[in-house]
Amino acid sequence: MLSVVIPVLNEAPNLRDLLQEIRQALDAVMPFEIILVDDASTDNTDALLPQLFDEFPQLRVLRHDRRSGQSAGLRTGIRAARYEWIATLDGDGQNDPADLPKLWAARPTEAAPCWMAIGHRLDRRDTGAKRFASKFANGLRRRALRDDTPDTGCGIKIFPRELFLQLPWFNHIHRFLPALVRRAGGTSISIPVGHRERTRGQSKYGVWDRAWVGIWDLMGVMWLLRRNAVPHVEELHAAQQSPPMVPHAAD
């Protein structure tokens, strides 16, 4: 069972189509819920919600009383999620929900509480300037953090709910999840996914916003990585443990 968490800010024109695509992608695969986290939108999201609740019984909506950012929206939705596994998507419709079953199928066959899959957008449908800025930021993060992740900014991800809740939280954490999962002793894998042009609404970021603001966060994550030690832990069973010391009887 899967909780799909989507932070949104002024994305009313995209919501109905996005919810329909999620339903088409997951209806035949598993039970799921969709959690929209409205980050204090000022468009007509409020007016649209009654219609969406009627059309999509899997829908839940949480609202921030003030604008708090994408990472805060993810945390709000994940903390409220009812299911063990979390999927995330951006609310602008550029992520393709049809890729969710592909990420879901990549889960390890054995229990893996510290594992995540993240999308890798091979054919970005953004402006040239935005693609260049993203490539610069991803390259910088990849070299500094050595997380072997070519596209940490991709919004489509799948991971266990408890894993996210155990990570050290900070604003903009969503850009560094693969490195933090590996810091916790886990595994992250990148899976090729589709990417689409934004056809409605406006981007919430300028071309260089994510790159320059993220440098401070990058320094903080580097600090966390350098001060981490995750030992391999093995539980011993009775037959493996040393026998207790028995005192000799007095002569």
C-alpha positions as CSV (number, residue, x, y, z in Angstrom):
1,M,0.0,0.0,0.0
2,L,1.3,3.4,-1.0
3,S,0.8,7.0,0.2
4,V,1.4,9.5,-2.7
5,V,2.5,12.8,-1.2
6,I,2.4,16.0,-3.4
7,P,3.3,19.4,-2.0
8,V,1.5,22.1,-4.1
9,L,1.6,25.9,-4.3
10,N,-0.8,27.6,-6.7
11,E,-1.1,24.5,-8.9
12,A,-4.9,24.4,-9.3
13,P,-4.8,24.2,-13.1
14,N,-2.8,21.0,-12.9
15,L,-4.5,19.1,-10.0
16,R,-7.4,17.3,-11.7
17,D,-5.3,15.9,-14.6
18,L,-2.5,14.9,-12.1
19,L,-4.9,13.0,-9.8
20,Q,-6.5,11.3,-12.8
21,E,-3.1,10.1,-14.0
22,I,-2.1,8.8,-10.5
23,R,-5.4,6.8,-10.4
24,Q,-4.8,5.4,-13.9
25,A,-1.2,4.4,-12.9
26,L,-2.0,2.7,-9.5
27,D,-5.6,1.5,-9.6
28,A,-4.7,-1.9,-10.8
29,V,-1.5,-2.2,-8.9
30,M,-2.2,-1.6,-5.2
31,P,-4.3,0.3,-2.7
32,F,-3.2,3.9,-2.3
33,E,-4.0,7.3,-1.0
34,I,-3.1,10.7,-2.4
35,I,-2.1,13.4,0.1
36,L,-2.0,17.0,-1.3
37,V,-0.2,19.4,1.0
38,D,-1.4,22.9,0.1
39,D,1.4,25.3,1.0
40,A,-0.9,28.3,1.6
41,S,-2.0,28.7,-2.1
42,T,-3.5,31.9,-3.2
43,D,-5.1,30.7,-6.5
44,N,-8.5,29.0,-6.8
45,T,-7.3,25.7,-5.1
46,D,-9.9,26.2,-2.4
47,A,-12.8,26.4,-4.9
48,L,-11.6,23.3,-6.7
49,L,-11.2,21.0,-3.7
50,P,-14.9,20.1,-3.2
51,Q,-15.0,18.8,-6.8
52,L,-11.8,16.9,-6.3
53,F,-13.0,15.2,-3.2
54,D,-16.1,14.0,-5.0
55,E,-14.1,12.7,-8.0
56,F,-11.2,11.1,-6.0
57,P,-12.2,9.2,-2.9
58,Q,-8.5,8.4,-2.2
59,L,-7.7,12.1,-1.8
60,R,-6.7,13.8,1.4
61,V,-5.7,17.5,1.7
62,L,-3.6,19.2,4.3
63,R,-3.1,22.9,4.3
64,H,-0.3,25.1,5.8
65,D,-1.4,28.3,7.4
66,R,1.6,30.1,5.9
67,R,4.0,29.4,3.1
68,S,6.7,26.9,4.3
69,G,8.3,25.3,1.3
70,Q,8.5,22.0,-0.5
71,S,10.4,20.1,2.2
72,A,8.0,21.2,4.9
73,G,5.1,20.1,2.6
74,L,6.7,16.6,2.2
75,R,7.2,16.3,6.0
76,T,3.6,17.3,6.7
77,G,2.3,14.7,4.2
78,I,4.6,11.9,5.2
79,R,3.9,12.3,8.9
80,A,0.1,12.1,8.2
81,A,0.4,9.2,5.8
82,R,-1.4,6.0,6.6
83,Y,0.6,3.5,4.6
84,E,4.1,2.1,5.0
85,W,5.5,3.2,1.7
86,I,5.7,6.8,0.4
87,A,5.8,8.1,-3.2
88,T,6.5,11.7,-3.9
89,L,5.6,13.8,-7.0
90,D,5.9,17.4,-7.9
91,G,2.6,19.2,-8.3
92,D,3.3,20.9,-11.6
93,G,2.6,17.8,-13.7
94,Q,6.1,17.5,-15.1
95,N,6.6,14.2,-13.3
96,D,4.7,11.3,-15.1
97,P,2.7,9.2,-12.6
98,A,2.9,6.3,-15.1
99,D,6.5,5.9,-13.8
100,L,5.4,5.1,-10.3
101,P,4.9,1.3,-10.9
102,K,8.4,1.2,-12.3
103,L,9.9,2.5,-9.1
104,W,7.6,0.4,-7.0
105,A,8.7,-2.8,-8.9
106,A,12.4,-2.0,-8.2
107,R,11.9,-2.6,-4.4
108,P,14.2,-5.3,-2.9
109,T,12.6,-8.7,-2.6
110,E,13.7,-8.9,1.0
111,A,12.8,-6.4,3.7
112,A,14.8,-3.2,3.2
113,P,13.8,-0.4,5.7
114,C,16.7,1.8,4.5
115,W,16.2,1.9,0.7
116,M,14.9,4.4,-1.8
117,A,14.4,4.8,-5.5
118,I,14.6,8.2,-7.2
119,G,13.9,9.2,-10.8
120,H,16.5,10.2,-13.3
121,R,15.1,12.6,-16.0
122,L,17.1,11.7,-19.1
123,D,15.2,14.0,-21.4
124,R,14.5,17.2,-19.4
125,R,11.7,19.3,-20.8
126,D,12.8,22.6,-19.3
127,T,14.4,25.8,-20.8
128,G,18.1,25.6,-21.7
129,A,19.0,27.9,-18.8
130,K,17.1,25.8,-16.3
131,R,18.7,22.6,-17.6
132,F,22.2,24.1,-17.3
133,A,21.5,25.3,-13.7
134,S,20.2,21.9,-12.7
135,K,23.2,20.1,-14.3
136,F,25.5,22.5,-12.5
137,A,23.8,21.9,-9.1
138,N,23.5,18.1,-9.5
139,G,27.2,17.9,-10.6
140,L,28.3,19.9,-7.6
141,R,26.3,17.9,-5.1
142,R,27.4,14.6,-6.7
143,R,31.1,15.4,-6.4
144,A,30.8,16.8,-2.9
145,L,28.5,14.1,-1.4
146,R,29.6,11.1,-3.6
147,D,26.0,9.8,-3.5
148,D,26.2,8.4,-7.1
149,T,22.9,10.1,-7.9
150,P,22.8,12.0,-11.3
151,D,19.5,13.8,-10.6
152,T,18.8,14.5,-6.9
153,G,16.3,17.2,-7.9
154,C,13.8,14.8,-9.5
155,G,10.5,14.9,-7.6
156,I,9.5,11.3,-8.2
157,K,10.7,9.0,-5.4
158,I,9.7,5.9,-3.4
159,F,10.9,5.0,0.1
160,P,9.6,3.6,3.4
161,R,7.8,6.2,5.6
162,E,9.8,5.3,8.7
163,L,13.0,5.9,6.8
164,F,12.2,9.5,6.1
165,L,11.0,10.1,9.7
166,Q,14.3,8.9,11.0
167,L,16.5,11.2,8.9
168,P,17.8,14.5,10.3
169,W,15.2,17.0,9.0
170,F,16.0,20.5,7.7
171,N,14.6,22.8,5.1
172,H,15.4,21.7,1.5
173,I,16.1,18.1,2.7
174,H,14.3,16.8,-0.4
175,R,17.3,17.8,-2.5
176,F,19.7,15.6,-0.5
177,L,17.7,12.4,0.3
178,P,20.0,9.9,-1.5
179,A,23.0,11.1,0.4
180,L,21.2,11.0,3.7
181,V,19.8,7.5,3.0
182,R,23.4,6.3,2.3
183,R,24.6,8.1,5.4
184,A,22.1,6.0,7.4
185,G,23.7,2.9,5.9
186,G,21.0,2.4,3.2
187,T,20.8,2.2,-0.5
188,S,19.5,4.6,-3.1
189,I,19.0,3.7,-6.8
190,S,18.3,6.0,-9.8
191,I,15.7,4.8,-12.4
192,P,15.2,6.5,-15.8
193,V,11.8,8.3,-15.8
194,G,9.9,10.6,-18.2
195,H,9.7,14.4,-17.9
196,R,7.2,16.8,-19.4
197,E,6.9,20.4,-20.2
198,R,5.1,22.6,-17.8
199,T,1.9,23.6,-19.7
200,R,0.0,25.4,-17.0
201,G,0.9,27.5,-14.0
202,Q,4.3,29.1,-13.2
203,S,7.5,27.8,-11.8
204,K,8.1,28.7,-8.1
205,Y,11.9,28.9,-8.6
206,G,14.2,31.2,-10.6
207,V,16.9,29.7,-12.8
208,W,19.6,29.9,-10.2
209,D,17.6,29.9,-7.0
210,R,18.1,26.2,-6.3
211,A,21.8,26.2,-7.1
212,W,22.9,29.2,-5.0
213,V,20.6,28.6,-2.0
214,G,21.5,24.9,-2.0
215,I,25.2,25.7,-1.5
216,W,24.6,26.4,2.2
217,D,22.5,23.2,2.6
218,L,25.3,21.3,0.8
219,M,27.8,22.5,3.3
220,G,25.5,21.3,6.1
221,V,25.0,17.9,4.6
222,M,28.8,17.5,4.1
223,W,29.2,18.3,7.8
224,L,26.6,15.5,8.6
225,L,28.3,13.0,6.4
226,R,31.8,13.6,7.9
227,R,30.5,13.1,11.4
228,N,28.6,9.9,10.8
229,A,29.6,6.4,11.8
230,V,27.1,3.5,11.0
231,P,28.6,0.2,12.2
232,H,27.4,-3.1,10.9
233,V,25.3,-4.7,13.6
234,E,24.9,-8.4,14.0
235,E,22.7,-10.0,16.6
236,L,24.2,-13.1,18.2
237,H,22.0,-16.1,19.0
238,A,22.4,-18.2,22.0
239,A,24.5,-20.9,20.3
240,Q,27.0,-18.2,19.1
241,Q,27.5,-16.5,22.5
242,S,30.3,-17.4,24.8
243,P,29.3,-19.6,27.7
244,P,29.1,-17.8,31.1
245,M,32.1,-18.1,33.3
246,V,31.6,-20.7,36.1
247,P,33.6,-20.2,39.3
248,H,35.6,-23.3,40.5
249,A,34.3,-24.8,43.7
250,A,36.6,-24.3,46.6
251,D,38.8,-27.3,47.5
